[in-house]
Amino acid sequence: MTAKPASALGALQPSHALLDGASARVCANPRGPMAEWLRRGLQILARRFDSGSGLQTAANSATVAAFVVVSAAFLHRAPVHAGGPPTAATAAAALEGRWSNAVQFAQAPAFLKRPPAAGFPYPWLDRQHASFRIVAAPQLTGVDGQAMYLEWRKDGLGGDGAGGPVSRQRLWVFNPGAEGTTMAFYSFRTPADFEGASGTAERFSALGPEDLVGYGPTCTLSVAPAPAGWTAAIAENCSIIAQSGRSMRLQARITLAGDTLFYEEAGQLADGRYAFRVPGGIAYEFSRIAK
């Protein structure tokens, strides 16, 4: 995806490396919500997502049927209303900590434990370890905003996810607004400079718009109350022009429910085919392992 230089944060454009995001436990809607870029590992694959051959509108019917059955095992619907609207501060504070989807992965059937593939040829699920830390980034947040640095590492089978290879790095910025809290998301122009740096205050305090690549105001997520937490969904009109020149609609939802975090994302082409879907059908279900 193309990225244009910008002097103002609102003018930031998407980078060529695609994103990441979330929908409740299972995407009941085949157009399923989701969002955020991928880097290293998954990001390498993401570059193929819009240019590789064999993009699919759905997996083969037998696999999809099995996937639907498995999806039902992960799905339990929750009431729509819960508490008051989250503020930028409370939304960020509730997310801070370390998370892992090791339990979800261990309980998943074998056919889901496959590597990611371009488009959506089959359902898949991998294991991720996620770290979220509130950082001071005054050039980006204003007085009441909150900046969240996230760093995900891919778990090896039986390995320590906290020390695994980095799969993504992002900056999420929660901002108050007249219609409620919103969340903007950005990738780093030089991600290696921030890897493992969630405790390095000076590095983030100097962070400015020129250090980031983003999607612009139409791709911000609206944050709303959800049972024991909040949910954030990307705007339906979030559309980008990929590096290949094709238009792609980004979909994303992130749901925090107490000590459980659901995360899912997708990019859908104009003809309905998926350029990518992360994870492959079922949302990541992270459990908090440390505050």
ROGU-198197 format. One record per residue (C-alpha): x, y, z. Coordinates in steps of 0.25 Angstrom, whole numbers, plus 5000, padded with zeros to 4 digits. Last residue first. Layout:
<rs>
XYZ ...
</rs>
This chain:
<rs>
499649735138 500149595135 499549475128 498349535122 497649435112 497649465097 496549405088 496949435074 495749435065 495349315057 495349325042 496749315038 497449405048 497549505042 496849515028 497549555016 497249605002 495949545004 495049534991 493749624991 493949674977 494449814983 495549744991 495449715006 496449735016 496249665029 496449685044 496249605058 496449625072 495749575085 496349615098 496049535111 496349585125 495149675127 494449675113 495249755103 494749745089 495549795077 494849805063 495449825049 495049835034 495949895023 495249915010 496249904998 496449974985 497449924976 498649994971 499649884974 500149954986 498849964992 497850074991 497050095004 495650085009 495150115023 493650145020 493150045030 493850115041 494750025050 494149965062 494549975077 493949895088 493949925103 494149855116 493349765126 492149755116 492349855105 492450005105 492850075092 494150115085 494050165071 495150125062 495950225053 496050185038 495350315032 496350395040 497550355033 498150215031 499550225038 501050235036 501850285048 503150355051 502750485044 501550495053 502450505065 503150425076 504050495085 503350445097 503350305092 504850295091 505050365105 504150275112 504950145109 504050035116 503249995104 504649985096 504649835092 504649875078 504550025076 505650065067 505449935059 504049995055 504650105047 503450165040 502650115051 501150065049 499950145054 498550125060 497550235063 496550205075 495250285077 494550315090 493250385090 492350465081 492950605085 494350535086 495350475095 496650415088 497250275089 498550255081 498950115077 500450105073 500749975066 501849865066 501649735060 502149595058 503349605067 504149475068 503949395081 504449435095 503149465101 502549355094 503349255102 503449125093 502549005093 502149015079 502749155076 502049275080 502049395071 502349525078 501349645078 501749785082 500749885086 501050035090 499850105095 499750255095 498650325103 497950455100 497550555110 498450675108 498950645094 499250505089 500150515078 501250615081 501150575096 501550425094 501650375108 501450225108 500450125112 500849985110 500249865103 500949735101 500449615093 500849465092 500349405079 499949255075 499449225061 498049205056 497549165042 496349145034 496549115019 496749185006 496449325012 497349415003 498849385004 499149275014 499449275029 500149145035 499249035040 498748995054 497249005050 497148865045 497748815059 496548865067 496748985076 496848965091 498348985091 498249105082 497149165091 498049145104 499249195097 498549325093 499449415101 499449545108 500349645115 499849775122 499149905118 497749885113 496849935124 497750055126 497650095111 496050095111 496050165125 496950275120 496250295107 494950295114 494050175113 492550195112 491650155124 491350015128 490949895120 490049885109 490049785097 489849655105 490849545103 490849435092 491649315095 492549265083 493749175084 493049045082 492149105071 493449135063 493748985063 492448955056 492649065047 494049025044 493648885040 492548935030 493649035025 494648915023 493548835015 493148955007 494548995002 494949125008 494349255004 494449364994 495849324991 497149394986 497949294978 499049384973 499849474982 499849624980 498949674991 499249575002 500649554997 501149675005 500349615017 501249495016 502449575020 501649645030 501249515037 502649475039 503249625040 502149725041 500649725040 499749845040 498449865047 496949835046 495649745047 494049735044 493449615037 492949615023 492549475025 491749525037 491749425048 493249465051 493549375063 494049415076 493649565075 494349645064 495749685063 496949765057 498349755048 498949825037 499649825024 501049865020 501049965009 500750085019 499450155020 499450305020 499650405030 498950535028 498250545042 499650535048 500050665041 501350685033 501050565024 501850485014 501050385005 500950245008 500550144997 500050005000 
</rs>
